[in-house]
Each structure stands twice: as C-alpha cells, then as structure tokens.
Amino acid sequence: MAHSLNPGYIPGDYWMVCDVCGFDYRWSQMRKRWDGAWVCAKDWEPHNPQDFVKARKEKIAVPVARPSQVDFTNSTTLAVAGVIGDLTITVASATSISDEDSIGIGLDDGTVQWTTVNGDPVGALVTLTGSLIDEAAIGNTVYTVGDSFSAPKTTTAHL
C-alpha cells in the first residue's frame, strides 16, 4: 500500500516495505525478524524455541565387543601330520565325527581351516570336502561341532 502523497516528513524515519505483506511502513514500525526479513509488527514472529534444542549424544557403542563363542565340546588331535593339498586327515579319535559335520583343523600358521566331512570316517581316517591350505602338525587340535553349527566351508579363522 502506498503512503499518501504528503505523509509528512519525520527526520530519520524513512519508509520501508514489509517483506511479508508488502505494505509501506515507517522504519520505526518495522522489526528485523530472526531470518533477516524486515517486517511490520503484524508479520513479526519469534524464532521457534524448538530450533535451539540440542540433542544429547547417545552412547551407542558396545563397551566390550567380542564375537560369539562356539562351545567346542567335541575336539580331538591330529595323529598324523597333514600337508598342503591333503583331502584326508588322521585323527586320534573319530568317535564324535560323522558325515557332513563341520570340522575345524588347527593349522601350523595359527589359523583354523573350516570345512566339512565327506562321508563317515573309516577308523581314524577322515575325508574332507576341501583340501588343506597349510601344514598341520601332529597334535594340532581338530574341532568338530556337528550339523548344528554352520561354519563357512574351507575358510580360515584365528582362534
């Protein structure tokens, strides 16, 4: 809205246009809003208090992270050393080993190679689905966990 042709002179109180409604107002009637807009008293609004809320940082990290432990109740040892490429191992006792069981063979580099049993053992001789990937000395531990544990096939893990 335009002001009258002769609105009167007020020193230092110049005319401004409201950024919201577009009407003319004197500088003394205008207010600067929180977003930088110059507005009339009717269009002025305070900054929303919710804009100043600071969320507390959550501690979402686990204080002690550990992988789940598998209870190896059935284990034996190697009775004969294994070499790279072997598809069979000879164990001290094969009583807890059967066809398609998951089996972990302790290797000389400190890792455990996981594979599965291929057929029922013949005496102490166990046939594997994957060949040995490293040397395995006499006395190294052989872990058997049966069908209930789905260990990755032919992989290694540090124990």
C-alpha positions as CSV (number, residue, x, y, z in Angstrom):
1,M,0.0,0.0,0.0
2,A,1.5,3.3,-1.0
3,H,1.6,6.0,1.6
4,S,-0.2,9.3,0.9
5,L,1.4,11.9,-1.3
6,N,2.3,14.1,1.6
7,P,2.7,11.8,4.6
8,G,4.7,14.3,6.4
9,Y,8.4,14.5,7.0
10,I,9.9,12.7,10.0
11,P,13.7,13.1,10.2
12,G,15.4,9.7,10.2
13,D,12.1,7.7,10.0
14,Y,12.2,6.7,6.4
15,W,9.7,4.4,4.5
16,M,10.2,0.7,4.2
17,V,8.3,-2.1,2.6
18,C,7.3,-5.2,4.7
19,D,9.0,-8.3,3.3
20,V,5.9,-10.4,4.1
21,C,2.7,-8.3,3.3
22,G,4.3,-5.7,1.0
23,F,2.8,-2.6,2.7
24,D,4.7,0.6,3.4
25,Y,5.6,1.4,7.0
26,R,7.9,3.8,8.7
27,W,11.3,2.5,9.9
28,S,10.2,2.9,13.5
29,Q,7.3,0.5,12.9
30,M,9.5,-2.2,11.4
31,R,11.3,-5.1,13.1
32,K,14.0,-7.3,11.8
33,R,12.9,-10.9,12.1
34,W,15.2,-13.9,13.1
35,D,15.5,-15.0,9.4
36,G,16.8,-11.5,8.3
37,A,13.4,-10.3,6.9
38,W,12.2,-6.7,7.7
39,V,8.6,-7.0,8.7
40,C,5.7,-5.0,10.3
41,A,4.5,-5.7,13.8
42,K,1.7,-7.9,12.5
43,D,4.0,-10.1,10.5
44,W,6.8,-10.4,13.1
45,E,7.2,-13.8,14.8
46,P,9.8,-15.1,17.2
47,H,12.3,-17.8,16.4
48,N,10.8,-21.2,17.3
49,P,12.3,-22.5,20.5
50,Q,12.5,-26.0,19.0
51,D,15.2,-24.7,16.7
52,F,17.5,-24.3,19.7
53,V,17.0,-27.8,21.2
54,K,20.3,-29.7,21.4
55,A,20.0,-33.5,21.4
56,R,22.3,-35.4,23.8
57,K,24.8,-37.6,22.1
58,E,23.9,-41.2,22.6
59,K,26.5,-43.8,23.5
60,I,25.6,-46.5,21.0
61,A,28.9,-48.3,21.0
62,V,29.1,-51.6,22.8
63,P,31.6,-51.2,25.7
64,V,33.2,-54.6,25.1
65,A,32.8,-56.1,21.7
66,R,33.5,-59.8,21.4
67,P,32.5,-62.3,18.8
68,S,30.1,-65.0,19.9
69,Q,31.9,-68.1,21.2
70,V,31.2,-71.6,20.0
71,D,31.4,-74.2,22.6
72,F,33.7,-76.8,21.1
73,T,32.8,-79.7,23.3
74,N,34.0,-82.2,20.8
75,S,37.6,-82.0,19.8
76,T,40.5,-84.3,19.1
77,T,44.0,-84.0,17.7
78,L,45.8,-85.0,14.6
79,A,47.5,-88.4,14.8
80,V,49.4,-87.9,11.5
81,A,50.8,-84.6,10.2
82,G,48.8,-83.0,7.3
83,V,50.4,-81.3,4.3
84,I,49.0,-78.7,1.8
85,G,46.5,-80.4,-0.6
86,D,45.6,-83.3,1.6
87,L,41.9,-84.4,1.3
88,T,42.2,-86.7,4.3
89,I,43.4,-86.3,7.9
90,T,44.1,-89.0,10.5
91,V,42.8,-88.1,14.0
92,A,43.4,-89.6,17.4
93,S,39.7,-90.3,17.9
94,A,36.9,-90.1,15.3
95,T,34.1,-91.1,17.6
96,S,32.4,-87.7,17.5
97,I,32.9,-87.2,13.8
98,S,30.2,-88.1,11.2
99,D,29.3,-87.3,7.5
100,E,28.6,-83.6,6.7
101,D,29.8,-82.4,10.1
102,S,31.6,-79.0,10.2
103,I,35.2,-79.6,11.2
104,G,38.0,-77.1,12.0
105,I,41.6,-78.2,11.6
106,G,44.3,-76.2,13.5
107,L,47.0,-75.3,11.1
108,D,50.6,-74.5,11.8
109,D,50.2,-70.8,11.0
110,G,47.8,-70.4,14.0
111,T,44.6,-70.3,11.9
112,V,41.8,-72.9,11.8
113,Q,40.6,-74.1,8.5
114,W,36.9,-74.9,8.4
115,T,35.5,-77.5,6.0
116,T,33.0,-80.4,6.2
117,V,33.4,-84.1,6.5
118,N,32.8,-86.0,3.2
119,G,31.4,-89.4,4.3
120,D,31.7,-91.2,7.6
121,P,35.2,-91.7,8.9
122,V,36.9,-95.1,8.3
123,G,38.6,-95.8,11.6
124,A,40.6,-92.7,12.4
125,L,40.8,-91.5,8.7
126,V,38.5,-88.5,8.0
127,T,37.8,-87.4,4.4
128,L,37.4,-83.7,3.8
129,T,35.4,-81.7,1.2
130,G,38.2,-79.2,0.9
131,S,41.9,-79.8,0.8
132,L,44.3,-78.5,3.5
133,I,45.6,-75.0,2.7
134,D,48.6,-75.2,5.1
135,E,50.7,-77.6,7.1
136,A,49.1,-79.2,10.2
137,A,51.5,-80.9,12.7
138,I,50.8,-84.0,14.8
139,G,48.9,-82.9,17.9
140,N,47.2,-79.9,16.3
141,T,43.6,-79.6,17.5
142,V,40.7,-80.7,15.3
143,Y,37.3,-79.2,16.3
144,T,34.0,-80.9,15.5
145,V,30.7,-79.2,16.0
146,G,28.2,-81.4,14.2
147,D,25.4,-80.2,11.9
148,S,24.1,-77.6,14.4
149,F,27.0,-75.2,13.5
150,S,27.2,-73.8,10.0
151,A,30.9,-72.9,9.8
152,P,32.0,-71.4,6.5
153,K,33.2,-74.0,4.1
154,T,37.0,-74.1,3.5
155,T,37.9,-70.9,5.3
156,T,40.3,-70.0,8.0
157,A,39.9,-68.1,11.3
158,H,42.2,-67.2,14.1
159,L,41.4,-68.8,17.4
